[in-house]
Amino acid sequence: GAVGRKIWEGLGGDTALAYSINWMRLLRPSRYVLGLLARKNMLLRLLAVALRPLCPIVDAMASRALPHRFGKPVASLQAKDLDQETLLAGITQFPSGYALRPDYDPYSLFWLLAKADQLARPGELRKIALHNDDGELVGWYLYELSADGLGEVLQIVGRRKSFGEVLNHLFYHGWRNGAIALSGRLDPKFAHEFSDKYCLFNCGGPWTLTHSKNPEILQAIYQGDLFLTRLEGEWLMRCKN
């Protein structure tokens, strides 16, 4: 939180603001708004319950009025379940353009995926590999979809030319499975692609805190040349309810 960040910076650390930006894509806007109201107080919660049957109508109207922003997502890539072997092969190839990236081996990756499955409630962690018409792997994503329809994206990876299609498929998959919104940590290299898909942005906790005596490492972080996702970060450090 803000207190931890202040203490960290007081001890000589720093905050990587570019890696502290979160994105969110609304898929069912009226359901999302009612969800916010329901958290306010009991009266608004009762109002949200009463209005919920109208949500499909309102969302359909929003889809027709603003099809690019709220229309039904369309997918063009072929989806398969993402297994450990595919992820390990892809993670050593796709982020090769970054100055800093994780160095996975089969054991460490198996541990991460097992931990992610453990923290997610049964059946809520989706792991999808995406291929083009030639059968080539062009990207993948992992996200948790909770019972309230809010999806938390742990990792989304794609080739530079295919990243927009990977995003489209993520939104399509989430929409098809009843998600009202998806959110995740922004990769600065793909900020333009997220913006083009009408994602909303906010900068805030959990903050990405940094410290290194190596100026080259710090320069890579500040220039957005670091491959860092929730799979390597704060999501796996949370406490399971």
C-alpha positions in Angstrom: 0.0 0.0 0.0 0.9 3.7 0.2 2.5 3.3 3.6 4.7 0.5 2.4 5.7 2.4 -0.6 6.7 5.5 1.5 8.8 3.4 3.8 10.5 1.6 0.8 11.4 4.9 -0.9 12.6 6.3 2.5 15.0 3.4 2.7 16.4 4.2 -0.7 14.2 2.2 -3.0 12.1 3.4 -5.8 8.7 2.8 -7.5 8.5 1.7 -11.1 5.4 3.6 -12.2 5.2 2.1 -15.6 4.8 -1.3 -14.0 2.3 0.0 -11.5 -0.4 0.7 -14.1 -3.4 -1.6 -14.2 -5.8 -2.0 -17.1 -9.5 -3.0 -17.1 -11.8 -3.9 -20.0 -15.6 -3.7 -19.3 -17.5 -6.5 -21.0 -20.9 -6.1 -19.3 -20.9 -2.4 -18.2 -24.3 -2.3 -16.5 -23.5 -5.3 -14.4 -20.2 -3.8 -13.4 -21.8 -0.5 -12.4 -24.4 -2.3 -10.3 -21.7 -4.3 -8.7 -20.0 -1.0 -7.6 -23.3 0.2 -6.2 -23.9 -3.0 -4.3 -20.7 -2.4 -2.3 -21.8 1.0 -1.0 -24.5 0.2 1.5 -27.5 -2.0 2.1 -30.0 0.4 0.3 -27.9 0.5 -2.9 -27.4 -3.2 -2.7 -31.1 -3.8 -2.7 -31.5 -1.4 -5.6 -28.8 -3.2 -7.5 -30.6 -6.6 -7.0 -33.9 -5.0 -8.2 -32.3 -3.6 -11.3 -30.2 -6.6 -12.3 -32.8 -8.2 -14.6 -32.6 -5.1 -16.7 -28.8 -5.5 -17.3 -29.0 -7.7 -20.4 -31.2 -5.1 -22.1 -29.0 -2.2 -21.1 -25.8 -4.0 -22.1 -27.4 -4.9 -25.5 -28.3 -1.2 -26.0 -24.7 -0.2 -25.1 -23.4 -2.8 -27.6 -25.5 -1.3 -30.4 -24.7 2.3 -29.5 -21.0 1.7 -29.0 -20.1 -1.5 -30.8 -16.3 -1.0 -30.7 -16.3 -0.4 -27.0 -19.1 -2.7 -25.7 -19.9 -5.0 -28.6 -19.6 -8.8 -28.4 -15.8 -9.7 -28.7 -14.8 -11.6 -31.8 -12.0 -14.2 -31.8 -10.0 -15.2 -34.8 -7.3 -17.5 -33.2 -7.6 -21.2 -32.4 -7.6 -22.0 -28.6 -6.3 -25.0 -26.8 -5.6 -25.8 -23.1 -2.2 -24.3 -22.1 0.0 -27.1 -20.7 3.2 -26.7 -18.9 5.4 -27.8 -21.8 3.8 -25.2 -24.2 4.2 -22.5 -21.6 7.8 -23.4 -20.9 8.7 -23.4 -24.6 6.9 -20.1 -25.3 8.2 -18.3 -22.2 11.8 -18.9 -23.4 11.0 -17.6 -26.9 8.3 -14.8 -26.8 9.9 -12.4 -24.3 13.3 -12.6 -26.0 13.1 -8.9 -26.9 13.2 -7.8 -23.3 16.4 -6.8 -21.5 15.1 -8.6 -18.3 12.9 -11.6 -18.1 12.3 -14.6 -15.9 14.4 -17.7 -16.5 12.1 -20.6 -15.9 13.0 -24.3 -15.7 10.5 -27.2 -15.5 10.5 -27.4 -11.7 10.1 -23.6 -11.0 7.3 -23.3 -13.6 5.5 -26.4 -12.3 5.6 -24.8 -8.8 4.3 -21.5 -10.0 1.4 -23.1 -11.9 0.6 -25.4 -8.9 0.6 -22.3 -6.6 -1.7 -20.4 -9.0 -4.1 -23.4 -9.1 -4.1 -23.6 -5.3 -4.9 -19.9 -4.9 -7.7 -19.9 -7.4 -10.9 -21.5 -6.4 -11.7 -24.8 -8.2 -12.4 -24.3 -11.9 -11.7 -20.6 -11.8 -8.2 -20.5 -13.4 -8.3 -20.5 -17.2 -5.1 -21.3 -19.1 -5.4 -20.9 -22.8 -2.8 -21.3 -25.7 -3.6 -19.6 -29.0 -2.5 -20.7 -32.5 -3.0 -19.2 -35.9 -4.4 -21.1 -38.9 -0.9 -22.6 -39.6 -0.9 -24.1 -36.1 1.8 -21.8 -34.9 1.7 -20.6 -31.3 1.1 -16.9 -31.3 0.3 -16.3 -27.6 -1.4 -17.4 -24.5 -3.1 -16.1 -21.3 -4.0 -17.1 -17.8 -6.8 -15.6 -15.8 -8.9 -16.2 -12.8 -12.7 -15.7 -13.1 -14.5 -15.4 -9.8 -18.1 -16.1 -9.1 -19.0 -12.4 -9.2 -17.8 -12.2 -12.8 -14.6 -10.2 -12.3 -11.6 -11.7 -14.0 -8.0 -11.2 -12.9 -5.4 -11.8 -15.6 -2.2 -13.3 -14.3 -0.3 -13.3 -17.6 -1.0 -12.5 -21.3 1.7 -12.9 -23.9 1.7 -12.6 -27.6 3.8 -11.9 -30.7 4.1 -8.2 -31.5 2.0 -8.5 -34.7 -0.6 -10.8 -33.1 -1.0 -9.2 -29.7 -4.3 -7.4 -30.6 -5.8 -10.7 -31.7 -4.6 -12.3 -28.4 -6.4 -9.5 -26.5 -9.5 -10.1 -28.6 -9.5 -13.7 -27.8 -9.1 -13.0 -24.0 -12.1 -10.7 -24.1 -14.1 -13.2 -26.1 -13.2 -16.1 -23.8 -14.1 -14.0 -20.7 -17.3 -12.7 -22.2 -18.4 -16.3 -23.2 -17.7 -17.5 -19.7 -19.9 -14.8 -18.1 -17.2 -12.2 -17.1 -18.4 -8.7 -16.6 -14.9 -7.2 -16.6 -11.3 -8.3 -16.9 -8.3 -6.6 -15.5 -4.5 -7.0 -15.2 -1.1 -5.5 -15.0 0.0 -3.4 -18.0 3.0 -4.3 -20.0 4.3 -0.9 -21.2 5.5 -2.4 -24.5 1.8 -3.0 -25.4 0.2 0.1 -24.0 -1.0 1.1 -27.4 -2.7 -2.2 -28.1 -4.6 -2.1 -24.7 -5.6 1.5 -25.5 -6.9 0.5 -28.9 -9.1 -2.2 -27.3 -10.8 0.5 -25.1 -9.2 -0.6 -21.8 -9.3 1.7 -18.8 -6.1 2.5 -16.9 -5.3 3.4 -13.4 -2.0 3.7 -11.5 -1.9 2.4 -8.0 -1.4 -0.4 -5.6 0.0 -2.9 -5.5 3.0 -0.8 -6.4 6.0 -2.3 -8.2 8.9 -1.4 -5.9 12.5 -1.6 -7.2 16.0 -1.5 -5.8 19.3 -2.4 -7.4 22.9 -1.2 -7.3 23.2 -2.1 -11.0 22.3 1.0 -13.1 21.7 -1.2 -16.2 19.0 -3.1 -14.4 17.3 0.1 -13.3 17.5 1.6 -16.7 15.8 -1.5 -18.3 13.0 -1.2 -15.7 12.4 2.5 -16.2 12.5 2.1 -20.0 9.8 -0.6 -19.9 12.2 -3.3 -21.0 11.2 -5.8 -18.3 9.0 -8.8 -18.7 7.0 -8.9 -15.5 3.5 -10.3 -14.9 1.3 -11.2 -12.0 2.5 -14.7 -12.3 5.9 -13.5 -11.1 4.6 -10.9 -8.8 2.1 -10.0 -6.1 -0.8 -12.3 -7.2 1.0 -15.4 -5.9 1.8 -13.7 -2.6 -1.8 -13.1 -1.6 -3.4 -15.1 1.2 -6.1 -17.6 0.2 -9.5 -16.8 1.7 
